[in-house]
Amino acid sequence: MTDNRALIFEDGTEAVFVNRGDGLAIAKIKEFNIPQVIISTERNSIVSKRAEKLKIPVYQNIGDKLKCLKKVIKDHQVSSKNTIYVGNDTNDLEAMKFVGWPIAPEDAHKEIKALARFITDSPGGNGVIREILDLLTGK
């Protein structure tokens, strides 16, 4: 998860900031054999590289996040009621309505926060996944 900002250089390339604590949390969550994926409306090589580094699947250029999420849930043979979905903007609304654990970062759109079962203290890109790890482990 990022803070939803992109640094755009003169040549058109982009950069984003990531939270290393979130990266560590993703690795720790993997130890519990909990599947994790990235679903993004954009196609971006930065997202691909980050997912590759974290060793998690990424679905990009997704117009219908709910449709993609349903396929992921089916492929992993998990229940939607036991699925966590982290969303921050209105393109996440339908997916968040579908899962049992919709989670929103502190800086999410108000409609997203209204749907959330849990709202993190951290804004996006600043420890949200770490907070989810703590929620999962009861710390």
N, CA, C and O atoms as CSV, one atom per row, in Angstrom:
chain,resi,resn,atom,element,x,y,z
A,1,MET,N,N,0.843,-1.174,0.000
A,1,MET,CA,C,0.000,0.000,0.000
A,1,MET,C,C,0.893,1.243,0.000
A,1,MET,O,O,1.917,1.292,0.681
A,2,THR,N,N,0.486,2.222,-0.764
A,2,THR,CA,C,1.235,3.478,-0.811
A,2,THR,C,C,0.382,4.592,-0.207
A,2,THR,O,O,-0.750,4.374,0.223
A,3,ASP,N,N,0.952,5.771,-0.189
A,3,ASP,CA,C,0.207,6.930,0.315
A,3,ASP,C,C,-0.613,7.589,-0.793
A,3,ASP,O,O,-1.118,8.700,-0.631
A,4,ASN,N,N,-0.738,6.887,-1.920
A,4,ASN,CA,C,-1.568,7.321,-3.044
A,4,ASN,C,C,-0.968,8.489,-3.829
A,4,ASN,O,O,-1.644,9.108,-4.651
A,5,ARG,N,N,0.295,8.781,-3.568
A,5,ARG,CA,C,0.961,9.842,-4.317
A,5,ARG,C,C,1.994,9.223,-5.246
A,5,ARG,O,O,2.527,8.149,-4.966
A,6,ALA,N,N,2.273,9.900,-6.345
A,6,ALA,CA,C,3.318,9.461,-7.265
A,6,ALA,C,C,4.227,10.639,-7.568
A,6,ALA,O,O,3.775,11.770,-7.750
A,7,LEU,N,N,5.498,10.349,-7.615
A,7,LEU,CA,C,6.498,11.324,-8.025
A,7,LEU,C,C,6.697,11.108,-9.518
A,7,LEU,O,O,7.065,10.007,-9.928
A,8,ILE,N,N,6.468,12.111,-10.332
A,8,ILE,CA,C,6.601,11.965,-11.775
A,8,ILE,C,C,7.802,12.782,-12.231
A,8,ILE,O,O,7.872,13.994,-12.029
A,9,PHE,N,N,8.745,12.078,-12.856
A,9,PHE,CA,C,9.968,12.716,-13.317
A,9,PHE,C,C,9.774,13.291,-14.714
A,9,PHE,O,O,8.798,12.982,-15.398
A,10,GLU,N,N,10.716,14.130,-15.124
A,10,GLU,CA,C,10.640,14.808,-16.410
A,10,GLU,C,C,10.453,13.852,-17.579
A,10,GLU,O,O,9.761,14.169,-18.546
A,11,ASP,N,N,11.076,12.676,-17.487
A,11,ASP,CA,C,10.979,11.705,-18.578
A,11,ASP,C,C,9.694,10.877,-18.521
A,11,ASP,O,O,9.497,9.982,-19.343
A,12,GLY,N,N,8.821,11.171,-17.555
A,12,GLY,CA,C,7.542,10.480,-17.446
A,12,GLY,C,C,7.551,9.271,-16.531
A,12,GLY,O,O,6.495,8.704,-16.249
A,13,THR,N,N,8.719,8.867,-16.063
A,13,THR,CA,C,8.762,7.739,-15.136
A,13,THR,C,C,8.209,8.171,-13.783
A,13,THR,O,O,8.220,9.351,-13.431
A,14,GLU,N,N,7.733,7.193,-13.044
A,14,GLU,CA,C,7.113,7.473,-11.753
A,14,GLU,C,C,7.862,6.780,-10.634
A,14,GLU,O,O,8.574,5.799,-10.852
A,15,ALA,N,N,7.689,7.305,-9.439
A,15,ALA,CA,C,8.220,6.686,-8.225
A,15,ALA,C,C,7.170,6.855,-7.137
A,15,ALA,O,O,6.388,7.807,-7.148
A,16,VAL,N,N,7.166,5.920,-6.201
A,16,VAL,CA,C,6.269,6.016,-5.054
A,16,VAL,C,C,7.062,5.714,-3.797
A,16,VAL,O,O,8.133,5.110,-3.855
A,17,PHE,N,N,6.534,6.135,-2.672
A,17,PHE,CA,C,7.136,5.809,-1.389
A,17,PHE,C,C,6.387,4.621,-0.806
A,17,PHE,O,O,5.162,4.536,-0.899
A,18,VAL,N,N,7.134,3.709,-0.206
A,18,VAL,CA,C,6.528,2.561,0.469
A,18,VAL,C,C,7.041,2.521,1.896
A,18,VAL,O,O,8.079,3.098,2.218
A,19,ASN,N,N,6.304,1.837,2.735
A,19,ASN,CA,C,6.677,1.717,4.135
A,19,ASN,C,C,7.324,0.356,4.349
A,19,ASN,O,O,6.682,-0.673,4.139
A,20,ARG,N,N,8.576,0.338,4.762
A,20,ARG,CA,C,9.285,-0.933,4.948
A,20,ARG,C,C,8.641,-1.776,6.045
A,20,ARG,O,O,8.709,-3.005,5.998
A,21,GLY,N,N,8.022,-1.136,7.021
A,21,GLY,CA,C,7.296,-1.872,8.055
A,21,GLY,C,C,6.128,-2.646,7.467
A,21,GLY,O,O,5.820,-3.750,7.916
A,22,ASP,N,N,5.477,-2.068,6.463
A,22,ASP,CA,C,4.406,-2.782,5.772
A,22,ASP,C,C,4.964,-3.986,5.023
A,22,ASP,O,O,4.342,-5.048,4.995
A,23,GLY,N,N,6.133,-3.820,4.419
A,23,GLY,CA,C,6.777,-4.943,3.732
A,23,GLY,C,C,7.082,-6.082,4.686
A,23,GLY,O,O,6.859,-7.248,4.364
A,24,LEU,N,N,7.589,-5.746,5.853
A,24,LEU,CA,C,7.862,-6.756,6.878
A,24,LEU,C,C,6.555,-7.414,7.331
A,24,LEU,O,O,6.507,-8.629,7.526
A,25,ALA,N,N,5.513,-6.625,7.494
A,25,ALA,CA,C,4.213,-7.167,7.912
A,25,ALA,C,C,3.664,-8.139,6.872
A,25,ALA,O,O,3.081,-9.163,7.228
A,26,ILE,N,N,3.844,-7.829,5.598
A,26,ILE,CA,C,3.404,-8.741,4.536
A,26,ILE,C,C,4.130,-10.075,4.664
A,26,ILE,O,O,3.514,-11.133,4.535
A,27,ALA,N,N,5.428,-10.029,4.916
A,27,ALA,CA,C,6.207,-11.264,5.099
A,27,ALA,C,C,5.710,-12.048,6.312
A,27,ALA,O,O,5.596,-13.272,6.255
A,28,LYS,N,N,5.417,-11.360,7.392
A,28,LYS,CA,C,4.933,-12.024,8.611
A,28,LYS,C,C,3.553,-12.652,8.387
A,28,LYS,O,O,3.291,-13.758,8.859
A,29,ILE,N,N,2.682,-11.956,7.679
A,29,ILE,CA,C,1.348,-12.494,7.388
A,29,ILE,C,C,1.470,-13.764,6.549
A,29,ILE,O,O,0.692,-14.702,6.727
A,30,LYS,N,N,2.440,-13.799,5.637
A,30,LYS,CA,C,2.680,-15.000,4.830
A,30,LYS,C,C,2.993,-16.211,5.698
A,30,LYS,O,O,2.644,-17.337,5.344
A,31,GLU,N,N,3.649,-15.987,6.831
A,31,GLU,CA,C,3.997,-17.086,7.730
A,31,GLU,C,C,2.754,-17.796,8.267
A,31,GLU,O,O,2.836,-18.947,8.697
A,32,PHE,N,N,1.613,-17.123,8.245
A,32,PHE,CA,C,0.349,-17.721,8.677
A,32,PHE,C,C,-0.389,-18.386,7.506
A,32,PHE,O,O,-1.525,-18.836,7.656
A,33,ASN,N,N,0.269,-18.442,6.342
A,33,ASN,CA,C,-0.333,-19.009,5.119
A,33,ASN,C,C,-1.623,-18.301,4.723
A,33,ASN,O,O,-2.564,-18.921,4.226
A,34,ILE,N,N,-1.649,-17.001,4.950
A,34,ILE,CA,C,-2.792,-16.184,4.543
A,34,ILE,C,C,-2.475,-15.600,3.167
A,34,ILE,O,O,-1.519,-14.838,3.025
A,35,PRO,N,N,-3.268,-15.950,2.151
A,35,PRO,CA,C,-3.005,-15.407,0.814
A,35,PRO,C,C,-3.169,-13.887,0.797
A,35,PRO,O,O,-4.061,-13.336,1.442
A,36,GLN,N,N,-2.295,-13.228,0.052
A,36,GLN,CA,C,-2.359,-11.779,-0.115
A,36,GLN,C,C,-2.183,-11.462,-1.591
A,36,GLN,O,O,-1.373,-12.091,-2.271
A,37,VAL,N,N,-2.925,-10.505,-2.080
A,37,VAL,CA,C,-2.798,-10.067,-3.465
A,37,VAL,C,C,-2.932,-8.551,-3.516
A,37,VAL,O,O,-3.439,-7.919,-2.589
A,38,ILE,N,N,-2.469,-7.995,-4.610
A,38,ILE,CA,C,-2.673,-6.572,-4.896
A,38,ILE,C,C,-3.634,-6.501,-6.077
A,38,ILE,O,O,-3.415,-7.151,-7.100
A,39,ILE,N,N,-4.692,-5.717,-5.938
A,39,ILE,CA,C,-5.633,-5.467,-7.031
A,39,ILE,C,C,-5.597,-3.970,-7.301
A,39,ILE,O,O,-5.938,-3.167,-6.432
A,40,SER,N,N,-5.182,-3.595,-8.511
A,40,SER,CA,C,-5.003,-2.181,-8.836
A,40,SER,C,C,-5.722,-1.820,-10.130
A,40,SER,O,O,-5.740,-2.601,-11.082
A,41,THR,N,N,-6.306,-0.643,-10.153
A,41,THR,CA,C,-6.947,-0.172,-11.381
A,41,THR,C,C,-5.913,0.272,-12.411
A,41,THR,O,O,-6.208,0.337,-13.605
A,42,GLU,N,N,-4.721,0.573,-11.956
A,42,GLU,CA,C,-3.667,1.032,-12.861
A,42,GLU,C,C,-2.759,-0.110,-13.281
A,42,GLU,O,O,-2.652,-1.122,-12.589
A,43,ARG,N,N,-2.107,0.063,-14.419
A,43,ARG,CA,C,-1.026,-0.828,-14.828
A,43,ARG,C,C,0.248,-0.009,-14.655
A,43,ARG,O,O,0.429,1.029,-15.290
A,44,ASN,N,N,1.119,-0.494,-13.789
A,44,ASN,CA,C,2.294,0.289,-13.451
A,44,ASN,C,C,3.449,-0.639,-13.111
A,44,ASN,O,O,3.301,-1.562,-12.309
A,45,SER,N,N,4.589,-0.392,-13.721
A,45,SER,CA,C,5.757,-1.248,-13.481
A,45,SER,C,C,6.234,-1.153,-12.035
A,45,SER,O,O,6.834,-2.097,-11.521
A,46,ILE,N,N,5.979,-0.036,-11.380
A,46,ILE,CA,C,6.377,0.109,-9.976
A,46,ILE,C,C,5.605,-0.895,-9.116
A,46,ILE,O,O,6.177,-1.550,-8.244
A,47,VAL,N,N,4.311,-1.005,-9.371
A,47,VAL,CA,C,3.484,-1.957,-8.626
A,47,VAL,C,C,3.976,-3.379,-8.886
A,47,VAL,O,O,4.059,-4.193,-7.966
A,48,SER,N,N,4.301,-3.669,-10.143
A,48,SER,CA,C,4.814,-5.002,-10.499
A,48,SER,C,C,6.100,-5.317,-9.757
A,48,SER,O,O,6.258,-6.414,-9.222
A,49,LYS,N,N,7.008,-4.374,-9.723
A,49,LYS,CA,C,8.300,-4.581,-9.046
A,49,LYS,C,C,8.112,-4.773,-7.548
A,49,LYS,O,O,8.764,-5.623,-6.942
A,50,ARG,N,N,7.230,-3.993,-6.953
A,50,ARG,CA,C,6.985,-4.121,-5.511
A,50,ARG,C,C,6.356,-5.484,-5.195
A,50,ARG,O,O,6.752,-6.147,-4.236
A,51,ALA,N,N,5.393,-5.891,-5.993
A,51,ALA,CA,C,4.749,-7.192,-5.789
A,51,ALA,C,C,5.757,-8.323,-5.972
A,51,ALA,O,O,5.744,-9.304,-5.228
A,52,GLU,N,N,6.619,-8.179,-6.956
A,52,GLU,CA,C,7.663,-9.183,-7.199
A,52,GLU,C,C,8.595,-9.281,-5.993
A,52,GLU,O,O,8.935,-10.377,-5.548
A,53,LYS,N,N,8.999,-8.140,-5.477
A,53,LYS,CA,C,9.888,-8.127,-4.315
A,53,LYS,C,C,9.212,-8.764,-3.099
A,53,LYS,O,O,9.851,-9.493,-2.340
A,54,LEU,N,N,7.929,-8.490,-2.919
A,54,LEU,CA,C,7.185,-9.022,-1.776
A,54,LEU,C,C,6.694,-10.450,-2.012
A,54,LEU,O,O,6.188,-11.109,-1.104
A,55,LYS,N,N,6.856,-10.909,-3.253
A,55,LYS,CA,C,6.424,-12.258,-3.649
A,55,LYS,C,C,4.922,-12.465,-3.428
A,55,LYS,O,O,4.486,-13.458,-2.846
A,56,ILE,N,N,4.152,-11.490,-3.916
A,56,ILE,CA,C,2.695,-11.630,-3.879
A,56,ILE,C,C,2.130,-11.334,-5.272
A,56,ILE,O,O,2.665,-10.497,-5.998
A,57,PRO,N,N,1.051,-12.021,-5.638
A,57,PRO,CA,C,0.452,-11.789,-6.956
A,57,PRO,C,C,-0.136,-10.384,-7.065
A,57,PRO,O,O,-0.589,-9.794,-6.084
A,58,VAL,N,N,-0.109,-9.876,-8.284
A,58,VAL,CA,C,-0.682,-8.553,-8.534
A,58,VAL,C,C,-1.601,-8.629,-9.750
A,58,VAL,O,O,-1.267,-9.238,-10.765
A,59,TYR,N,N,-2.746,-8.006,-9.623
A,59,TYR,CA,C,-3.711,-7.893,-10.710
A,59,TYR,C,C,-3.805,-6.409,-11.030
A,59,TYR,O,O,-4.191,-5.604,-10.183
A,60,GLN,N,N,-3.443,-6.052,-12.279
A,60,GLN,CA,C,-3.395,-4.638,-12.659
A,60,GLN,C,C,-4.360,-4.347,-13.800
A,60,GLN,O,O,-4.836,-5.250,-14.488
A,61,ASN,N,N,-4.629,-3.075,-13.978
A,61,ASN,CA,C,-5.528,-2.608,-15.025
A,61,ASN,C,C,-6.920,-3.226,-14.837
A,61,ASN,O,O,-7.575,-3.626,-15.799
A,62,ILE,N,N,-7.345,-3.293,-13.587
A,62,ILE,CA,C,-8.602,-3.937,-13.223
A,62,ILE,C,C,-9.709,-2.885,-13.152
A,62,ILE,O,O,-9.694,-2.008,-12.288
A,63,GLY,N,N,-10.649,-2.986,-14.057
A,63,GLY,CA,C,-11.779,-2.061,-14.066
A,63,GLY,C,C,-12.844,-2.427,-13.054
A,63,GLY,O,O,-13.524,-1.556,-12.510
A,64,ASP,N,N,-12.989,-3.728,-12.803
A,64,ASP,CA,C,-14.004,-4.213,-11.870
A,64,ASP,C,C,-13.302,-4.989,-10.755
A,64,ASP,O,O,-13.054,-6.188,-10.879
A,65,LYS,N,N,-12.989,-4.291,-9.674
A,65,LYS,CA,C,-12.247,-4.915,-8.574
A,65,LYS,C,C,-13.047,-6.032,-7.912
A,65,LYS,O,O,-12.466,-7.020,-7.464
A,66,LEU,N,N,-14.359,-5.892,-7.844
A,66,LEU,CA,C,-15.178,-6.929,-7.231
A,66,LEU,C,C,-15.090,-8.228,-8.031
A,66,LEU,O,O,-14.934,-9.303,-7.452
A,67,LYS,N,N,-15.186,-8.138,-9.325
A,67,LYS,CA,C,-15.093,-9.331,-10.181
A,67,LYS,C,C,-13.747,-10.027,-9.982
A,67,LYS,O,O,-13.684,-11.250,-9.861
A,68,CYS,N,N,-12.687,-9.247,-9.948
A,68,CYS,CA,C,-11.349,-9.792,-9.723
A,68,CYS,C,C,-11.259,-10.431,-8.338
A,68,CYS,O,O,-10.734,-11.535,-8.189
A,69,LEU,N,N,-11.768,-9.739,-7.338
A,69,LEU,CA,C,-11.738,-10.251,-5.969
A,69,LEU,C,C,-12.487,-11.577,-5.862
A,69,LEU,O,O,-12.011,-12.507,-5.211
A,70,LYS,N,N,-13.647,-11.666,-6.491
A,70,LYS,CA,C,-14.418,-12.913,-6.459
A,70,LYS,C,C,-13.618,-14.069,-7.053
A,70,LYS,O,O,-13.657,-15.187,-6.538
A,71,LYS,N,N,-12.895,-13.796,-8.132
A,71,LYS,CA,C,-12.066,-14.838,-8.752
A,71,LYS,C,C,-10.932,-15.253,-7.818
A,71,LYS,O,O,-10.647,-16.442,-7.678
A,72,VAL,N,N,-10.290,-14.288,-7.186
A,72,VAL,CA,C,-9.199,-14.579,-6.247
A,72,VAL,C,C,-9.719,-15.429,-5.085
A,72,VAL,O,O,-9.084,-16.410,-4.698
A,73,ILE,N,N,-10.860,-15.056,-4.538
A,73,ILE,CA,C,-11.451,-15.798,-3.422
A,73,ILE,C,C,-11.767,-17.234,-3.843
A,73,ILE,O,O,-11.500,-18.184,-3.106
A,74,LYS,N,N,-12.336,-17.375,-5.031
A,74,LYS,CA,C,-12.659,-18.716,-5.545
A,74,LYS,C,C,-11.387,-19.535,-5.760
A,74,LYS,O,O,-11.321,-20.699,-5.364
A,75,ASP,N,N,-10.384,-18.930,-6.384
A,75,ASP,CA,C,-9.125,-19.632,-6.667
A,75,ASP,C,C,-8.423,-20.091,-5.395
A,75,ASP,O,O,-7.798,-21.151,-5.372
A,76,HIS,N,N,-8.529,-19.288,-4.337
A,76,HIS,CA,C,-7.867,-19.626,-3.064
A,76,HIS,C,C,-8.773,-20.445,-2.136
A,76,HIS,O,O,-8.358,-20.864,-1.055
A,77,GLN,N,N,-10.001,-20.662,-2.575
A,77,GLN,CA,C,-10.972,-21.454,-1.810
A,77,GLN,C,C,-11.125,-20.934,-0.375
A,77,GLN,O,O,-11.044,-21.685,0.597
A,78,VAL,N,N,-11.345,-19.632,-0.288
A,78,VAL,CA,C,-11.594,-19.006,1.009
A,78,VAL,C,C,-12.991,-18.388,0.996
A,78,VAL,O,O,-13.587,-18.188,-0.062
A,79,SER,N,N,-13.487,-18.099,2.160
A,79,SER,CA,C,-14.806,-17.502,2.300
A,79,SER,C,C,-14.703,-15.980,2.243
A,79,SER,O,O,-13.764,-15.393,2.780
A,80,SER,N,N,-15.666,-15.353,1.594
A,80,SER,CA,C,-15.663,-13.886,1.554
A,80,SER,C,C,-15.818,-13.308,2.959
A,80,SER,O,O,-15.291,-12.234,3.247
A,81,LYS,N,N,-16.535,-14.011,3.834
A,81,LYS,CA,C,-16.734,-13.486,5.196
A,81,LYS,C,C,-15.438,-13.494,6.007
A,81,LYS,O,O,-15.324,-12.776,7.001
A,82,ASN,N,N,-14.467,-14.296,5.591
A,82,ASN,CA,C,-13.167,-14.335,6.267
A,82,ASN,C,C,-12.088,-13.584,5.493
A,82,ASN,O,O,-10.899,-13.722,5.781
A,83,THR,N,N,-12.505,-12.798,4.518
A,83,THR,CA,C,-11.565,-12.071,3.665
A,83,THR,C,C,-11.427,-10.629,4.130
A,83,THR,O,O,-12.412,-9.951,4.420
A,84,ILE,N,N,-10.182,-10.181,4.193
A,84,ILE,CA,C,-9.870,-8.775,4.464
A,84,ILE,C,C,-9.669,-8.087,3.122
A,84,ILE,O,O,-8.998,-8.618,2.237
A,85,TYR,N,N,-10.244,-6.921,2.979
A,85,TYR,CA,C,-10.007,-6.095,1.796
A,85,TYR,C,C,-9.691,-4.697,2.298
A,85,TYR,O,O,-10.465,-4.107,3.051
A,86,VAL,N,N,-8.560,-4.177,1.880
A,86,VAL,CA,C,-8.164,-2.824,2.266
A,86,VAL,C,C,-8.437,-1.906,1.083
A,86,VAL,O,O,-7.894,-2.102,-0.005
A,87,GLY,N,N,-9.272,-0.915,1.299
A,87,GLY,CA,C,-9.601,0.021,0.237
A,87,GLY,C,C,-9.537,1.450,0.732
A,87,GLY,O,O,-9.736,1.726,1.916
A,88,ASN,N,N,-9.255,2.362,-0.201
A,88,ASN,CA,C,-9.129,3.758,0.208
A,88,ASN,C,C,-9.987,4.731,-0.593
A,88,ASN,O,O,-10.117,5.895,-0.214
A,89,ASP,N,N,-10.579,4.265,-1.707
A,89,ASP,CA,C,-11.355,5.210,-2.507
A,89,ASP,C,C,-12.602,4.531,-3.072
A,89,ASP,O,O,-12.796,3.327,-2.907
A,90,THR,N,N,-13.432,5.311,-3.730
A,90,THR,CA,C,-14.751,4.834,-4.135
A,90,THR,C,C,-14.706,3.681,-5.135
A,90,THR,O,O,-15.693,2.957,-5.270
A,91,ASN,N,N,-13.595,3.491,-5.835
A,91,ASN,CA,C,-13.506,2.335,-6.732
A,91,ASN,C,C,-13.342,1.024,-5.955
A,91,ASN,O,O,-13.295,-0.048,-6.558
A,92,ASP,N,N,-13.256,1.100,-4.643
A,92,ASP,CA,C,-13.171,-0.077,-3.778
A,92,ASP,C,C,-14.510,-0.411,-3.109
A,92,ASP,O,O,-14.613,-1.423,-2.416
A,93,LEU,N,N,-15.519,0.414,-3.305
A,93,LEU,CA,C,-16.795,0.269,-2.585
A,93,LEU,C,C,-17.407,-1.123,-2.706
A,93,LEU,O,O,-17.707,-1.753,-1.692
A,94,GLU,N,N,-17.593,-1.606,-3.917
A,94,GLU,CA,C,-18.288,-2.883,-4.115
A,94,GLU,C,C,-17.494,-4.043,-3.534
A,94,GLU,O,O,-18.071,-4.952,-2.938
A,95,ALA,N,N,-16.192,-4.023,-3.700
A,95,ALA,CA,C,-15.350,-5.081,-3.132
A,95,ALA,C,C,-15.433,-5.060,-1.608
A,95,ALA,O,O,-15.471,-6.111,-0.968
A,96,MET,N,N,-15.460,-3.878,-1.039
A,96,MET,CA,C,-15.529,-3.772,0.420
A,96,MET,C,C,-16.872,-4.262,0.956
A,96,MET,O,O,-16.934,-4.838,2.042
A,97,LYS,N,N,-17.935,-4.040,0.208
A,97,LYS,CA,C,-19.253,-4.526,0.626
A,97,LYS,C,C,-19.315,-6.052,0.605
A,97,LYS,O,O,-20.110,-6.650,1.332
A,98,PHE,N,N,-18.494,-6.676,-0.210
A,98,PHE,CA,C,-18.539,-8.122,-0.434
A,98,PHE,C,C,-17.829,-8.932,0.648
A,98,PHE,O,O,-18.176,-10.091,0.879
A,99,VAL,N,N,-16.846,-8.339,1.310
A,99,VAL,CA,C,-16.031,-9.103,2.262
A,99,VAL,C,C,-16.516,-8.928,3.700
A,99,VAL,O,O,-17.264,-8.005,4.021
A,100,GLY,N,N,-16.068,-9.839,4.544
A,100,GLY,CA,C,-16.419,-9.770,5.958
A,100,GLY,C,C,-15.576,-8.794,6.745
A,100,GLY,O,O,-15.980,-8.330,7.811
A,101,TRP,N,N,-14.395,-8.482,6.216
A,101,TRP,CA,C,-13.476,-7.585,6.925
A,101,TRP,C,C,-12.999,-6.445,6.024
A,101,TRP,O,O,-11.842,-6.437,5.603
A,102,PRO,N,N,-13.873,-5.485,5.725
A,102,PRO,CA,C,-13.417,-4.309,4.986
A,102,PRO,C,C,-12.608,-3.396,5.917
A,102,PRO,O,O,-13.059,-3.047,7.008
A,103,ILE,N,N,-11.436,-3.026,5.476
A,103,ILE,CA,C,-10.553,-2.172,6.281
A,103,ILE,C,C,-10.199,-0.925,5.479
A,103,ILE,O,O,-9.947,-0.996,4.276
A,104,ALA,N,N,-10.184,0.204,6.155
A,104,ALA,CA,C,-9.850,1.478,5.516
A,104,ALA,C,C,-8.705,2.150,6.253
A,104,ALA,O,O,-8.658,2.132,7.483
A,105,PRO,N,N,-7.778,2.745,5.505
A,105,PRO,CA,C,-6.763,3.581,6.143
A,105,PRO,C,C,-7.411,4.850,6.699
A,105,PRO,O,O,-8.511,5.228,6.298
A,106,GLU,N,N,-6.732,5.475,7.598
A,106,GLU,CA,C,-7.225,6.692,8.253
A,106,GLU,C,C,-7.587,7.778,7.244
A,106,GLU,O,O,-8.506,8.559,7.490
A,107,ASP,N,N,-6.890,7.843,6.129
A,107,ASP,CA,C,-7.119,8.909,5.152
A,107,ASP,C,C,-8.006,8.478,3.979
A,107,ASP,O,O,-8.006,9.135,2.938
A,108,ALA,N,N,-8.754,7.393,4.132
A,108,ALA,CA,C,-9.637,6.916,3.068
A,108,ALA,C,C,-10.808,7.874,2.854
A,108,ALA,O,O,-11.132,8.692,3.715
A,109,HIS,N,N,-11.424,7.750,1.699
A,109,HIS,CA,C,-12.621,8.523,1.382
A,109,HIS,C,C,-13.707,8.214,2.414
A,109,HIS,O,O,-13.779,7.097,2.928
A,110,LYS,N,N,-14.542,9.192,2.712
A,110,LYS,CA,C,-15.550,9.039,3.769
A,110,LYS,C,C,-16.522,7.887,3.502
A,110,LYS,O,O,-16.969,7.238,4.447
A,111,GLU,N,N,-16.858,7.620,2.240
A,111,GLU,CA,C,-17.753,6.496,1.928
A,111,GLU,C,C,-17.090,5.159,2.257
A,111,GLU,O,O,-17.755,4.219,2.693
A,112,ILE,N,N,-15.807,5.083,2.049
A,112,ILE,CA,C,-15.045,3.869,2.355
A,112,ILE,C,C,-14.967,3.683,3.869
A,112,ILE,O,O,-15.169,2.582,4.381
A,113,LYS,N,N,-14.675,4.755,4.565
A,113,LYS,CA,C,-14.588,4.668,6.029
A,113,LYS,C,C,-15.930,4.257,6.639
A,113,LYS,O,O,-15.967,3.553,7.648
A,114,ALA,N,N,-17.019,4.695,6.030
A,114,ALA,CA,C,-18.346,4.341,6.538
A,114,ALA,C,C,-18.617,2.840,6.412
A,114,ALA,O,O,-19.377,2.282,7.204
A,115,LEU,N,N,-18.009,2.189,5.433
A,115,LEU,CA,C,-18.185,0.744,5.220
A,115,LEU,C,C,-17.222,-0.103,6.040
A,115,LEU,O,O,-17.452,-1.296,6.241
A,116,ALA,N,N,-16.161,0.505,6.506
A,116,ALA,CA,C,-15.075,-0.255,7.131
A,116,ALA,C,C,-15.480,-0.870,8.464
A,116,ALA,O,O,-16.175,-0.257,9.274
A,117,ARG,N,N,-15.030,-2.081,8.660
A,117,ARG,CA,C,-15.192,-2.748,9.956
A,117,ARG,C,C,-14.069,-2.313,10.895
A,117,ARG,O,O,-14.197,-2.368,12.118
A,118,PHE,N,N,-12.969,-1.882,10.288
A,118,PHE,CA,C,-11.811,-1.411,11.051
A,118,PHE,C,C,-11.175,-0.276,10.265
A,118,PHE,O,O,-10.967,-0.389,9.057
A,119,ILE,N,N,-10.867,0.816,10.952
A,119,ILE,CA,C,-10.160,1.952,10.347
A,119,ILE,C,C,-8.827,2.063,11.061
A,119,ILE,O,O,-8.774,2.168,12.286
A,120,THR,N,N,-7.756,2.039,10.289
A,120,THR,CA,C,-6.430,2.102,10.896
A,120,THR,C,C,-6.151,3.500,11.437
A,120,THR,O,O,-6.753,4.482,11.005
A,121,ASP,N,N,-5.239,3.567,12.374
A,121,ASP,CA,C,-4.780,4.864,12.869
A,121,ASP,C,C,-3.853,5.520,11.851
A,121,ASP,O,O,-3.701,6.742,11.829
A,122,SER,N,N,-3.240,4.698,11.015
A,122,SER,CA,C,-2.263,5.178,10.033
A,122,SER,C,C,-2.931,5.522,8.712
A,122,SER,O,O,-3.880,4.855,8.301
A,123,PRO,N,N,-2.439,6.562,8.043
A,123,PRO,CA,C,-2.894,6.819,6.678
A,123,PRO,C,C,-2.246,5.812,5.721
A,123,PRO,O,O,-1.265,5.157,6.072
A,124,GLY,N,N,-2.795,5.698,4.527
A,124,GLY,CA,C,-2.264,4.776,3.521
A,124,GLY,C,C,-0.775,4.975,3.297
A,124,GLY,O,O,-0.286,6.103,3.223
A,125,GLY,N,N,-0.062,3.856,3.191
A,125,GLY,CA,C,1.371,3.913,2.933
A,125,GLY,C,C,2.223,4.195,4.145
A,125,GLY,O,O,3.437,4.359,4.026
A,126,ASN,N,N,1.608,4.255,5.312
A,126,ASN,CA,C,2.349,4.612,6.524
A,126,ASN,C,C,2.107,3.639,7.675
A,126,ASN,O,O,1.957,4.052,8.825
A,127,GLY,N,N,2.070,2.348,7.358
A,127,GLY,CA,C,1.948,1.347,8.409
A,127,GLY,C,C,0.603,0.661,8.495
A,127,GLY,O,O,0.314,0.000,9.492
A,128,VAL,N,N,-0.227,0.801,7.478
A,128,VAL,CA,C,-1.555,0.179,7.478
A,128,VAL,C,C,-1.451,-1.344,7.582
A,128,VAL,O,O,-2.162,-1.962,8.375
A,129,ILE,N,N,-0.574,-1.945,6.791
A,129,ILE,CA,C,-0.449,-3.405,6.801
A,129,ILE,C,C,0.124,-3.872,8.134
A,129,ILE,O,O,-0.247,-4.934,8.633
A,130,ARG,N,N,1.012,-3.094,8.701
A,130,ARG,CA,C,1.544,-3.420,10.032
A,130,ARG,C,C,0.412,-3.449,11.063
A,130,ARG,O,O,0.373,-4.331,11.920
A,131,GLU,N,N,-0.501,-2.491,10.979
A,131,GLU,CA,C,-1.646,-2.476,11.898
A,131,GLU,C,C,-2.542,-3.694,11.691
A,131,GLU,O,O,-3.093,-4.237,12.649
A,132,ILE,N,N,-2.683,-4.116,10.447
A,132,ILE,CA,C,-3.490,-5.306,10.160
A,132,ILE,C,C,-2.822,-6.543,10.747
A,132,ILE,O,O,-3.502,-7.408,11.299
A,133,LEU,N,N,-1.506,-6.639,10.638
A,133,LEU,CA,C,-0.785,-7.748,11.267
A,133,LEU,C,C,-1.053,-7.751,12.768
A,133,LEU,O,O,-1.338,-8.799,13.347
A,134,ASP,N,N,-0.963,-6.597,13.392
A,134,ASP,CA,C,-1.228,-6.502,14.832
A,134,ASP,C,C,-2.667,-6.912,15.156
A,134,ASP,O,O,-2.911,-7.560,16.174
A,135,LEU,N,N,-3.608,-6.543,14.305
A,135,LEU,CA,C,-5.005,-6.933,14.485
A,135,LEU,C,C,-5.142,-8.459,14.402
A,135,LEU,O,O,-5.840,-9.073,15.209
A,136,LEU,N,N,-4.472,-9.054,13.422
A,136,LEU,CA,C,-4.535,-10.510,13.241
A,136,LEU,C,C,-3.903,-11.270,14.401
A,136,LEU,O,O,-4.368,-12.347,14.774
A,137,THR,N,N,-2.853,-10.710,14.962
A,137,THR,CA,C,-2.121,-11.410,16.024
A,137,THR,C,C,-2.548,-10.978,17.423
A,137,THR,O,O,-2.074,-11.528,18.417
A,138,GLY,N,N,-3.436,-10.001,17.501
A,138,GLY,CA,C,-3.919,-9.539,18.804
A,138,GLY,C,C,-2.907,-8.730,19.579
A,138,GLY,O,O,-2.955,-8.695,20.808
A,139,LYS,N,N,-1.992,-8.079,18.887
A,139,LYS,CA,C,-0.961,-7.278,19.568
A,139,LYS,C,C,-1.324,-5.816,19.570
A,139,LYS,O,O,-0.574,-4.995,20.099
